Amino acid sequence: MPNAQNRGGASVGVLMHLEPWEADLIVTLRLWCSTPDGQARVWNEFAMTLPKGKATGEMRAFEELVSTVAHYAHRPLVRHSVGCACIGADEGVFAHLVRVASEGDLGEAAQVATLLVTAAQAERVALLAAQVGCARKSITRARLADRAARADNVIRLH
């Protein structure tokens, strides 16, 4: 019989098999839930990557999504450690929810949300997930573009 403490933590994949923005989303969730320093890192990434007028609103949407899911969850969500390469079942459902919502299928996203939260909160969670997904995609694109630009500036002698 599976241990109830591990429910939701079973490994269902690895981060490197996801789209970069989805892997970043899971790591961001882990960071946010880990420590106040992790939350500060998440705030800093939003502030440094998104336009000034947009960063605070997008961060608040992420914060609201995570707090709503945590508050109305059927049980505490299980997360792997920040540096873990695996994807836990709960993390996989969270990422799938955000993916489906950000692609515009809010009905399907609300159904997925019911795997995590009460039905009464599913629509709200789906709407927040759509906003969070779009923001996460923008942040990841900007971060990858910045990394590519810095790599282009490197002169290799051998």
N, C-alpha and C positions, 0 to 999 in steps of 0.2 A: 504494500500500500504506500503510495507516495506521501512524503512528509508534507503536511499542510503549510509548514514554514517556507517550503521551497516553491509553493504554487506560484506560478507567474515568473519564476526565475529560470526555468528550463531553457537551455541554450537552443535557439531556433535558427541560428545563422551566425555570420561574422560580418563585422562592419565593412570590410573591404569589398564585399559583394553588393553593397548598396550604392545607390547614386551618392555622390559626395555630399550633397545637401542633406540627405537622409541620415547618413552617418554623423554629420555635424549636429543634426537635430538631436540624435540620441546622446551624443557626448554633451551637448548643451543641457539637456535634461538631467544628466548625471551630475554635471558640475553644479547646476542650480540647486539640486537636492542634497548635495554633499556638505557644503560648508558656507559660511558667509563669504569667505574668500572666493569660493566658486561662483557665488552670486555676483560678486564684484567683477570677476573676469567676464561673466556673461554680459553684464551691463556695459563694461568697457568695450567689448566686441561690437555690441549694437551701436554704441556711441561713436566708435571710430570708423565704422563701416557704412552706416546709413546716413542719409542727409540729416542735418541737425534738426530740422522741423519734423522729421519723421521718426527718428530713433526712439524718442521717449514713448510715443504712442505704440510703436511696435513692441517695445520692451514691456510695456504695461499689458498688452494683449498676451504676450508669452507668459507673463507672471499670472495673469488671470486664468489662462488655460491650465497651467500647472496647478494653481491653487484650487480651481474648480474640480479638476480631475481628482486631486488628493482629497478634497473635502467630501465629494459625493461618490467616491469609489466604492465598489462592492466590498472591497478589502484593501488593505495597504498594497500599493504597487511595489513590485520587486524590481530593483535595478541592479545591474552589475556595477563594479567599481569603475571609476572614471577611466582608468587606463586599460580596461579589459577589452579584448578584441571581439568577444562574443556579443551576440544580441540575445537578451532575455525575452521570453514570451511576452511579458507586459510591455517591454520596450518596443518589440516588433509590432504589437497592436497599436501602440501610440504613434509610431512612425507611419504605419499604414493609414491610420485615421487622418493624419495631417496630409499625407500624399493624396488620398482620395478627395479630401475637402479642398485642397489647393488646386486640384484639377477641375473643380467646379461641381462635382457630384455630391451636393450637400445631403440629399436623401440617403444615399449610400453611406456617407460619412456619419450621419446621425445613427444609422443602424450599427455601424462599427463602434461608435461611441458607447452604445449600450453594453458592449462587452466590458467596458471600464467603469461606467457611471450609471446612475439611475436613469430610467427613461425620461423622467421629467427634465433632466439636464442635458439630454442628448443633442437637441437642436442648438442650444447655446454653445455647447462644446464644439459642435461641427462648425459653427460660424467662426468661433475663435481659432479653430484649427486651420481654417482656410486662410485667415489673416496671417497666422504664424508661419504657415508653409510658404506663402509668398515672400514674407520677410526673410525666412531662413534661406530660400533660394537666392535672393538678392545678396545676402551677406556672404554666402559661400561663393557665388560668382565673383564678387569683388575681391574676396580673399584669394581665390585661385588666380585671378587676373594680376593681382599685386605680386603674388609669388612668381608667376611667369615673367612679369616685367623685371623683377630682381634677378631672375635666372638669366635673362637676356643680357644683363649688364655685366655678367661675369666673364672675364677673359681667362680661357684655359690655355696654358702653355703646352701641355702634353695631353 
